[in-house]
């Protein structure tokens, strides 16, 4: 029966690490016998304490030897002198085994080489637990004890940590796994989160990402979204305090969106895609749990909108006929980037018949004119998410992004007399001082933004209306993704 050794120091001589569930380890058992007869030998076995039968092995039951000595493949052969590793080889390669051990004539009946197998210490199902158990913890957050009889999900609901939906318990293993998604140190400050103006670290953002259901590869996008949303330009505090139904909308682009599996096609603005759904949700959980931005408290939205759980989607930048929103805001094409926009829920634009760009521009303008109120102008921005079939009408006519915006904007100008309070029997509108203005645009310069996303079928586009813009409200903020 195998012995158990709690020390993680390797004995002098030759050390071999094996596991029973490895065909190559089985094939070299005769070689282990040769080594045992020729040189001081210690064998550690990861799984079955009875393997190998001879020579007797030490059971690395808790995988501490394997973890501390970075065993990634079995068999691994290590030569140790004065307690220090001086050489190693992995798998079975006769020449390498003979060189490392100093013993010749090994395994004459074996092929010259065979690949090894993955070590249990790097098994994806075990590695996070081992890192927590044996690694020096890099996490500074307080630990919350949960009683055995306590339901973790209900506990997080009760403590107010959720957005009304279940969240993933942020265990130390899960948070450390999440942190593998970025090269940034866990203690780095990412931003100061309103409304309570609390500094948030990479670690705290990783906790929110775990709770939201993110994968580690999403973390750089969440970190960048937090940076983009938590500053004076975007004015997250004002966005929370307003009674309008708005929240941060994250528009992503670049090859990284495809690498992490974001959806820019059918149902891109809806449910069903993990990356889209959880990146936006993670930002909202940071604002809620770190910054204190909770509904009914600082968040004073009269109605809110479902996007306040999390609103994030990718542009189809590989097929877009007019580039990306990030490029419009100065990011080089092909760079992973996102724009955070203070937006409400979407509204659909239906035009099934326009086949000429001028006609479609008029249809889009008619819908945009009604945004928030037909008589309110210049105070609000908007994103027009154009579907492929609508975009094709402009692309076939050779219209650029600038021409599309200009073509739509031409039909958005109205005289001040039409827009002032009382005109058309409506009290809402601009102050009387604007009555003599010959023409006023619906949007400020740069206030109408284009993106390209959605399924290939359907002559539809979507409008995302904004909150108060500029210095009195919020400005769209674009950032390149930092990994």
N, C-alpha and C positions, 0 to 999 in steps of 0.2 A: 504494500500500500504506500502511496506517495506521502512524503513528508510535507509539512507546511512551514514556510519561512516568512516571517513578518518583515524582515529587513529588506530594504530596497538596494542595498549595496551588493554589487556583483563580486563573487569570489574570484581570486586569481586563477588563471588557467583558461580553459576553453569553456564558454557558456553557449548552450544551444537552447533556443526557445522554439517549441513545437506546439501543435494542437492535434487532437485525434481526428478532427474533421478536415484533414488535409491529406490528399493522396500522396503528395511529395514527401510529407513528414513520415508517412507509413513506409515509403520506399527507401528512406535513409536510415531506418532503424538498425540495419546491419552495419552501416557506417558508424553509428553511435557506439556500437559494441567495439569496433576497431579503435575508435578514439579513446574509449574508456580503458582499453588495455595499454594505450601508448602514452597518454598524457592526462594530467588532472582535468576532469570533465565534470561539469554541472549541467544538468538538463532541467529546464522549466517547462511544464506543460500547462496550457491555458484552460483546457476544458476537462477532459477525462483524467482523473488522478491516477488511473490504472495504465495510462499510456505514456510512454512505451512500457511494456512489461519489464524489459531489460535494456539498458541500465535503468535503475530506479530514478524517477523524476521527482522534482519538487513541484507541488501543485501551486501555480500562481492563481489561486482561487479568486482573489479580489482584483487581479490584473494590475497590481501595483508595480510589479517588476516590469511588465510590458509597457505600462504607461510612462513610468519614470525614465525608461531607457529607449523611448521612441521606437518601439517595435511596430513596424508597419506591415511586415511580411513575415510569414513563417514558412519553412524554418529560417531562423536568423542565427548565424554563427558569429560569436564575438570573442576576440582574444583580449584578456584582461591582465594587466601587469601592475602590481602595487595598487590594486583597487581602481585602476584607470583603464578605460577602454582604449585600445590602441588600433584595432582594426576590426572590421566586420564584413560579412557578405550575406546575401539573402538568396532564398531558393536553393537549388542544388546545381552547382557548377564544380565539377571535380577539381579543376585547376585552382579555382579560388578557395575551395575548402582546404586543399593541400597547402596553399600559400599561407592562409590565415592560421591554420592549426600547426603547420610545420610537420605534418605526418603525411608520408607518401603512400601510394598504392591504395587509395581509398575507393571503395565501391567498384571493384573491377567488373562486376556483373551489371552495373547500372549504365544507362546512357550517359553521355558526357554531361548533359545538363537537362534540367527540368525547371519550369517556373514554380514559384511558391504560391501560397494562398494569402488572402488578407488576414491580418492579425485581428483577434477579437477586440483589442484595445482601440482599433479605429473603426469598429462596426458602428454604422450610423445610429443604431438603436442603443448603443452603450456609451458612445464617446462623450456626449454632453454630461451624463451622470459621472463619468470618470473625471472629466475636467473639473466639475464642481467638487468632487470628493478629494482629489489629489492636488489640484492646482491652487495657487495662491489666488484667492478671490479678488477680482478687479471691481466688484460691485460694491458701491457705497450705500445703496438704499437700505432702509430698515426692513427687517423681515417681519412679516405678519403671521403669527401662529394661528393655525386653523385646527380646531378640535376634530378628532376622528369622526365624531357624529355630526359635524357641521357640514352643510352643503356649501361648497366653494362658490357656486354660481349665486345662490341666494345671499351668501355673505357679501358678495360684491354689489349686488343690487341694494342690500340694506345700507351699505356704507356710502352709496351714491356714486360709485365709480363707473357706472355704465351709462349708456345713452338710451336705455330702455330695452336693448337687445342683450342677449347673453354675450359675455366676453370670455376670452381664453385666460385661465389663471396664469399670471406671469411668474412661474416658478424660476428659480435661479438657473436651472438647466436651460429653460426656454429663452431666458433673457441672454445668457451667454451664447447660445446658438444664434440668436438674432444679431448679436454684436459681430459675428463673423462676416456679416454682410457689408461692413465698412472698415476702412483702414484708420478711421478716427478713434482717438482714445476715448474710453467711456466717460472720463471726467471732463472732457472738452465742453465748454459752454456753446450751445447752438444758438440760442436767442433768449431774449427776455419776454416772457409770455404775459400778455394782458388777459384780464383786467388787473390782476393782482401784481403784475410786474415781477414775476418770479423767474430767476435764471433757470433754464432747463438744460440739462446735460445730454450728451449722446446716450448715456445709460437710461435716463428717464424717457427719452423719445423711444428707445428700444423697448422699454416696458409697455408704452402705449401701443407700439407696433405689434407686440405679442398679443396684447388684449384685443386689438382690432382684427387679428387673424392673419397678419402679414407673414410672408416668407422672408428669410434674411436678405435675399436679393432685392427686396423692395425697400430696405431701410435707407439707402442713399436718397431715394425719391422722397421718402417721408421727411428725412432731415432737411432736404432742400426746401420742401413745402413749408416746414416750420420756419425756416429762415426767411422765406419770401413773405409769409403771412404776418410774422411778428416783428413789425417795424413801423415807423411813423408814416411811411408812404402808403402802405396798405391799410393801416389804421384798424386793426382787428378790434380794438376796444370800442371804437365808434360803430363798427359793424355789429357788435354784440348789443350795444345800447340802443340802436335804432329800433323802432317799432315796425319797420319794413321787413318783409319775409326773405331776408337775404343771408347768405353765408359764403364761405370761400369755395370757389369753383377752381379745380386744378386741371389745367390743360397741358398734357405732356406730349413731347415729340422727341425723335431721335432713334437711332438703332437700338438703344437700351429698352425702349418700350416693347420691341418685338422680342428681345432677349428674355425679358421677364414675363412675357405672355400677356401684355395689356391688349385690350380690345379697342380697335378703331373702326370696326366694321358694323355689322348688324347688331343693333341694341347697344351700341357703344355707350350711350348715356343712361342705360338701364342696368338691370341686375344681371347676375350670372357669371361675371368674370371676377376672379378672386383679386387680382391686382387692382383693377379699377375700384372695386368696392372697398378694399381694406386700406389703401393708401389714403384716400380721402377721409375714411373713418378714423385712422390713426391721428391725423392732424386735429380733428375735432376732439378726440379724447385728450390730446395734449392740452388744448385750450380749456377743456372742461376740468380735468383733474389736476393740472399743474397751475394753470392761470386762474381757475375759479370761474370760468365763463359758463354758468349753468342757467338753463331756462327757468324763468320765474324769479331769477335773482338779477344779475347784471344783464343777462340775455332777455330783452324786453319785447321780442317779436310778437306782434299782434296775432298773426297766423302761423308764421314759420313756413317751411316747405320741406318735403321729404329729403331734399338734397342736403339739409343740415345734419343729417346722420353722416354724410360723406358724399362728396360730388367730385369725381375724378374720372377723366377719360383721356384716351390717346387720339391724336390726329393721325390720319393716314398719310404720313408725309412721303411715302414712297410713290403714291399715285396722285398726290395733290397737284392740280394744275397751276396753283398759285402759291406754293411754298407753305410755310408754317407761321403760326402766330409768334413763336419764339424768334424766328428770323425777322419778322416784321419789327420786333422790338430789339434787334441788334445782335442776336446770337447767330454765329456762323452756321450755315447748313451742315447737317450731319452730326452736330453736337447734341448730346442728351441735355434736354432743358425742359423747364415747365414755367407756366404763367399762372399766377394766382389772381383770380378776378372776383370781385365782390358781386355775386349774382344771385338771382332768384331762380325759381323752377323754370323749366322750358315751356315754350308754346310752339305749336306746330304751324308751319306755313304750308298750305296746300295750293299747288298750281300744277294741274295735270295737263294743261293744254299749251302753255307757252313753249314755242320752239325757237323764238328769236330772242336775243339778249335784251333788247329794249323792252319787250313785253314782260319778261321775267323780272327785270329790274323794277318795273312799275309795280308788279305784284308784291315783291319783297318790300318795297318802299311803303305800300299801302298798309302792310302788316306792321312794319316798324313804326309807322306814324302813330299807331294806337298805343305804343309801348307806355305803360304807366298811366298816361292820359294823352289824348291827341293834342291838347293845348299846352302841354309841358315840354319845353325844349331846352337843349344845351346842358341841362342839369344831370343827365343820366347817360352812361355809356351802354353799349350792348355788344354781345358776341353773336354773330350769325354763323351757325354751324350748318354749312351747306352740304346736302347729300350729293352723292356722285351723279345722279341724273340731272339735278339742277345745275351742278357745276359744269357738267358736260355741255350744256347749252352755251355757257360763256366760253368754255375752252374751244369749242368748235368754231366760234366766231373770233377766236384769237384775243379775247379780252384778258388783260393782266389783272392782278389784284387791285392795283391802283385804278384801273378802268372800271372794274366792277363796283368798287366803293364810290367812285365818282358818278357812275351811271345810276346807282341807287340814290345817292345823295341829291342828285338833280331833282328828284321827285319828292324830296322831303322838305323843301323850302316853302314856308308860308308867311304871309304878311303879318305884321304885328296886330293889325286890326282883327284878324281871324283868331288870334291867340290870347287876347287880353281877357281879363275877368269880365264875365257878362256876355261875351260874344257867343252867338248860337244858343242863347238862353241858359248858359252854364256858368255858375259862379266861379268854378275853378278856371285858372289860367294865369297869364303873366300880368304884372302890375300895369296900370294904365300908361305908365311912362313909355312902354314899348309900342303904343298904338300906332305911331307914325313910322315905325320901321318898315321899309319896303319888302324886306325878305329876311327871314330868320331860319337857320338850319335846325334840324332836329338834334343833330349831334355836334359836339365840338370837334375840332380837328383831331383825328386819331381816335375818336370815341366810338366809331363803328368798326369792329374788328371781325376778321374772317377766319374761320377754321374749316377743315375738310374732314368729315367723318360720317359714318353711317353705312348701311347696307346698300348693295348695288341696285336693288329694286325699290321703286317708290319715288315719285316726283314730289319729295318733301324736303324741307329744311326746318331748322329749329332756331328759335331766338331765345337767348338768355339775357334777360334785362338786368341792368346793373343798379347799384345803389347810387347815392349822390356822389358825384365825381370830383376830382381835383383836390385842392387844398382843404375844401370844406367837408370832403368825404373820403373816398378811397381811390387810389391809382392802381391800375394793374401792375403787378411786379413780376418780372421775368428773371430767372436765375438758371445758369448752367448747373447741371447736377454734379455735386461733389461726392466722389466715392471715398 
